[in-house]
Amino acid sequence: MGRVIAGPLSDFAPGSVTKVVVDGRDIAVVNVDGTCYAIDDTCTHAGASLSEGTVSGCNVVCGWHGAQFDCATGRLAKFPATIRDLASYPVSIEDGSLYVEVS
């Protein structure tokens, strides 16, 4: 699919996790102190939407069971069981809009 507009940058406030749908995929856009990251929105533990979670440092915290994923890489950062990492996607900002690169 390539580079797709996720929305105006103003839709992604610092400290927020926002779900966007890109090419049929649910993607969580995470804003950490003004830097945006994009990872899969579905927690690999029990299927919760990560956009319903919170941001802690550079991690997004699942609201269901507390699994934490690194916003930049999608890697599992903290959980008491073994679950899979998430896919991460490059983001860019142009003319006040946030773009996500999906393949």
NUGUGU-422586 format. One record per residue: x, y, z of N, C-alpha, C in turn. Coordinates in nm, 4 decimals, decimal comma. Example, Ala and Ser with C-alpha at 12.3 -4.5 7.8 and 13.67 -1.06 7.14 Angstrom:
// residues 2
SITE   n_east  n_north     n_up  ca_east ca_north    ca_up   c_east  c_north     c_up
SITE   1,3190  -0,5690   0,7800   1,2300  -0,4500   0,7800   1,3200  -0,3300   0,7800
SITE   1,2850  -0,2250   0,7080   1,3670  -0,1060   0,7140   1,2900   0,0030   0,7870
// end
This chain:
// residues 103
SITE   n_east  n_north     n_up  ca_east ca_north    ca_up   c_east  c_north     c_up
SITE   0,0820  -0,1192   0,0000   0,0000   0,0000   0,0000   0,0859   0,1248   0,0000
SITE   0,1973   0,1269   0,0752   0,2848   0,2426   0,0755   0,2525   0,3420   0,1853
SITE   0,2789   0,4662   0,1560   0,2634   0,5759   0,2529   0,1190   0,6263   0,2514
SITE   0,0555   0,6262   0,3696  -0,0864   0,6611   0,3794  -0,1043   0,7672   0,4871
SITE  -0,1891   0,8650   0,4603  -0,2160   0,9683   0,5598  -0,2988   0,9084   0,6743
SITE  -0,2539   0,9322   0,7969  -0,3257   0,8847   0,9158  -0,4176   0,9932   0,9700
SITE  -0,3840   1,1188   0,9413  -0,4665   1,2301   0,9865  -0,3819   1,3513   1,0157
SITE  -0,4474   1,4616   1,0529  -0,3715   1,5811   1,0894  -0,2920   1,5554   1,2171
SITE  -0,1718   1,6091   1,2235  -0,0857   1,5894   1,3398  -0,1561   1,6313   1,4683
SITE  -0,2442   1,7293   1,4596  -0,3161   1,7775   1,5784  -0,4083   1,6714   1,6392
SITE  -0,4397   1,5653   1,5644  -0,5222   1,4556   1,6165  -0,4454   1,3648   1,7123
SITE  -0,3121   1,3797   1,7182  -0,2274   1,2887   1,7949  -0,1530   1,3676   1,9030
SITE  -0,2214   1,3946   2,0117  -0,1657   1,4773   2,1197  -0,0546   1,4037   2,1941
SITE   0,0443   1,4774   2,2460   0,1492   1,4142   2,3268   0,0884   1,3336   2,4423
SITE   0,1407   1,2127   2,4616   0,0928   1,1241   2,5670  -0,0279   1,0407   2,5290
SITE  -0,0691   1,0491   2,4017  -0,1895   0,9772   2,3591  -0,1565   0,8526   2,2776
SITE  -0,2534   0,7613   2,2756  -0,2514   0,6442   2,1871  -0,3811   0,6521   2,1080
SITE  -0,3705   0,6605   1,9754  -0,4873   0,6806   1,8906  -0,4937   0,5719   1,7845
SITE  -0,6090   0,5079   1,7719  -0,6255   0,4036   1,6704  -0,6614   0,4659   1,5362
SITE  -0,5917   0,4198   1,4311  -0,6250   0,4553   1,2940  -0,6346   0,3253   1,2151
SITE  -0,7116   0,3266   1,1090  -0,7222   0,2093   1,0227  -0,6531   0,2425   0,8915
SITE  -0,5511   0,1636   0,8581  -0,4738   0,1841   0,7364  -0,4749   0,0538   0,6580
SITE  -0,5285   0,0565   0,5380  -0,5335  -0,0620   0,4524  -0,5964  -0,1803   0,5264
SITE  -0,7022  -0,1540   0,6032  -0,7714  -0,2591   0,6758  -0,7036  -0,3050   0,8035
SITE  -0,5918  -0,2431   0,8400  -0,5187  -0,2794   0,9622  -0,5443  -0,1767   1,0706
SITE  -0,5659  -0,2261   1,1923  -0,5775  -0,1364   1,3073  -0,4370  -0,1039   1,3564
SITE  -0,4029   0,0241   1,3542  -0,2697   0,0702   1,3931  -0,2840   0,1718   1,5052
SITE  -0,1983   0,1585   1,6060  -0,1952   0,2542   1,7168  -0,0867   0,3569   1,6883
SITE  -0,1250   0,4832   1,6837  -0,0280   0,5917   1,6723  -0,0051   0,6438   1,8137
SITE   0,1208   0,6375   1,8569   0,1575   0,6747   1,9934   0,2437   0,7998   1,9870
SITE   0,2040   0,9031   2,0611   0,2808   1,0268   2,0652   0,3531   1,0333   2,1996
SITE   0,4859   1,0245   2,1932   0,5700   1,0317   2,3128   0,6451   1,1640   2,3084
SITE   0,6020   1,2592   2,3894   0,6682   1,3901   2,3980   0,6872   1,4560   2,2618
SITE   0,5868   1,4447   2,1744   0,5918   1,5097   2,0445   0,6489   1,4257   1,9318
SITE   0,6982   1,3061   1,9620   0,7468   1,2146   1,8590   0,6436   1,1042   1,8411
SITE   0,5994   1,0835   1,7168   0,4961   0,9837   1,6901   0,5557   0,8532   1,6398
SITE   0,4934   0,7445   1,6830   0,5305   0,6088   1,6434   0,4034   0,5362   1,6020
SITE   0,4174   0,4321   1,5192   0,3020   0,3525   1,4779   0,3341   0,2045   1,4956
SITE   0,2447   0,1344   1,5669   0,2579  -0,0094   1,5888   0,1202  -0,0726   1,5711
SITE   0,1163  -0,2052   1,5582  -0,0132  -0,2727   1,5533  -0,0937  -0,2358   1,6772
SITE  -0,2247  -0,2212   1,6610  -0,3104  -0,1788   1,7715  -0,3578  -0,2948   1,8586
SITE  -0,3426  -0,4176   1,8141  -0,3971  -0,5317   1,8868  -0,2911  -0,5992   1,9721
SITE  -0,3142  -0,6051   2,1030  -0,2218  -0,6717   2,1953  -0,2133  -0,8198   2,1592
SITE  -0,0930  -0,8733   2,1553  -0,0730  -1,0130   2,1177  -0,1046  -1,1097   2,2311
SITE  -0,1374  -1,0593   2,3486  -0,1724  -1,1469   2,4607  -0,3181  -1,1913   2,4537
SITE  -0,4106  -1,0944   2,4558  -0,5528  -1,1307   2,4611  -0,6386  -1,0525   2,3626
SITE  -0,5754  -0,9791   2,2698  -0,6496  -0,9119   2,1642  -0,7071  -0,7759   2,1972
SITE  -0,6664  -0,7166   2,3077  -0,7168  -0,5841   2,3444  -0,6655  -0,4781   2,2474
SITE  -0,7423  -0,3719   2,2326  -0,6987  -0,2577   2,1529  -0,6026  -0,1740   2,2367
SITE  -0,4799  -0,1583   2,1890  -0,3808  -0,0812   2,2639  -0,4166   0,0667   2,2698
SITE  -0,5003   0,1129   2,1768  -0,5409   0,2535   2,1803  -0,6294   0,2832   2,3012
SITE  -0,6734   0,1800   2,3709  -0,7488   0,1979   2,4948  -0,6564   0,1944   2,6163
SITE  -0,5255   0,1822   2,5903  -0,4268   0,1774   2,6975  -0,3675   0,3140   2,7264
SITE  -0,2495   0,3130   2,7870  -0,1820   0,4366   2,8263  -0,0377   0,4352   2,7778
SITE   0,0271   0,5507   2,7895   0,1680   0,5647   2,7537   0,2490   0,5759   2,8823
SITE   0,3579   0,4987   2,8898   0,4493   0,5041   3,0035   0,5911   0,5105   2,9487
SITE   0,6511   0,6285   2,9543   0,7827   0,6451   2,8916   0,7682   0,6259   2,7425
SITE   0,8480   0,5346   2,6850   0,8369   0,5034   2,5415   0,7615   0,3718   2,5208
SITE   0,6793   0,3330   2,6176   0,6000   0,2108   2,6052   0,4519   0,2440   2,6014
SITE   0,3765   0,1603   2,5295   0,2312   0,1654   2,5384   0,1909   0,0490   2,6289
SITE   0,1003   0,0766   2,7226   0,0585  -0,0218   2,8220  -0,0829  -0,0680   2,7896
SITE  -0,0995  -0,1984   2,7695  -0,2305  -0,2550   2,7407  -0,3217  -0,2364   2,8614
SITE  -0,4428  -0,1895   2,8369  -0,5375  -0,1644   2,9439  -0,5977  -0,2894   3,0058
SITE  -0,5856  -0,4044   2,9402  -0,6462  -0,5259   2,9939  -0,5597  -0,5929   3,0999
SITE  -0,4341  -0,6229   3,0663  -0,3499  -0,7011   3,1578  -0,2128  -0,6401   3,1822
SITE  -0,1887  -0,5198   3,1312  -0,0647  -0,4496   3,1613   0,0555  -0,4846   3,0765
SITE   0,0378  -0,5592   2,9677   0,1509  -0,5851   2,8783   0,2030  -0,4514   2,8270
SITE   0,3357  -0,4399   2,8118   0,3948  -0,3160   2,7621   0,4764  -0,3448   2,6370
SITE   0,4598  -0,2576   2,5373   0,5307  -0,2705   2,4110   0,6063  -0,1417   2,3826
SITE   0,7293  -0,1556   2,3340   0,8100  -0,0403   2,2959   0,7438   0,0279   2,1767
SITE   0,7179   0,1562   2,1883   0,6489   0,2309   2,0829   0,7298   0,2397   1,9540
SITE   0,8610   0,2443   1,9657   0,9458   0,2614   1,8481   0,9656   0,1319   1,7703
SITE   0,9689   0,0183   1,8406   1,0026  -0,1086   1,7751   0,8904  -0,2109   1,7747
SITE   0,7913  -0,1948   1,8623   0,6861  -0,2943   1,8765   0,7254  -0,4119   1,9643
SITE   0,8479  -0,4111   2,0144   0,8958  -0,5231   2,0961   0,8271  -0,5269   2,2323
SITE   0,8030  -0,6481   2,2789   0,7477  -0,6675   2,4119   0,8474  -0,6144   2,5132
SITE   0,8047  -0,5231   2,5985   0,8935  -0,4624   2,6975   0,8708  -0,5196   2,8371
SITE   0,7457  -0,5580   2,8672   0,7178  -0,6087   3,0019   0,5891  -0,6897   3,0013
SITE   0,5977  -0,8097   3,0524   0,4800  -0,8917   3,0753   0,5237  -1,0186   3,1458
SITE   0,4402  -1,0722   3,2335   0,4798  -1,1918   3,3075   0,4652  -1,3224   3,2297
SITE   0,4366  -1,3164   3,1013   0,4262  -1,4366   3,0187   0,4883  -1,4074   2,8831
SITE   0,5066  -1,5095   2,8038   0,5659  -1,4924   2,6715   0,4559  -1,4649   2,5693
SITE   0,4651  -1,3514   2,5031   0,3762  -1,3181   2,3928   0,4593  -1,2559   2,2818
SITE   0,4017  -1,2437   2,1637   0,4752  -1,1954   2,0462   0,4906  -1,0433   2,0448
SITE   0,5979  -1,0002   1,9780   0,6175  -0,8579   1,9515   0,5114  -0,8112   1,8518
SITE   0,4995  -0,6806   1,8378   0,4086  -0,6194   1,7415   0,4866  -0,5691   1,6212
SITE   0,4201  -0,5565   1,5075   0,4813  -0,4912   1,3919   0,4870  -0,3413   1,4198
SITE   0,5919  -0,2775   1,3714   0,6020  -0,1315   1,3806   0,6100  -0,0755   1,2393
SITE   0,5715   0,0498   1,2241   0,5627   0,1118   1,0921   0,6298   0,2483   1,0948
SITE   0,7046   0,2816   0,9900   0,7652   0,4151   0,9832   0,6571   0,5228   0,9723
SITE   0,6817   0,6365   1,0355   0,5914   0,7508   1,0251   0,6690   0,8715   0,9743
SITE   0,5966   0,9630   0,9131   0,6563   1,0891   0,8696   0,5507   1,1980   0,8828
SITE   0,5986   1,3208   0,8901   0,5099   1,4364   0,9023   0,5388   1,5297   0,7857
SITE   0,4324   1,5709   0,7188   0,4465   1,6610   0,6050   0,3251   1,7526   0,5999
SITE   0,3500   1,8813   0,5913   0,2426   1,9810   0,5805   0,1358   1,9634   0,6889
SITE   0,1790   1,9341   0,8113   0,0864   1,9231   0,9230   0,0081   1,7937   0,9305
SITE   0,0424   1,6962   0,8451  -0,0262   1,5669   0,8469   0,0708   1,4562   0,8837
SITE   0,0188   1,3528   0,9502   0,0986   1,2364   0,9876   0,0728   1,1253   0,8870
SITE   0,1792   1,0664   0,8371   0,1711   0,9567   0,7416   0,2291   0,8306   0,8040
SITE   0,1702   0,7151   0,7696   0,2196   0,5851   0,8133   0,2565   0,5062   0,6887
SITE   0,3720   0,4410   0,6922   0,4207   0,3600   0,5795   0,3883   0,2138   0,6061
SITE   0,3014   0,1554   0,5249   0,2681   0,0135   0,5370   0,3009  -0,0564   0,4061
SITE   0,3350  -0,1847   0,4177   0,3675  -0,2597   0,2946   0,2780  -0,3796   0,2800
// end
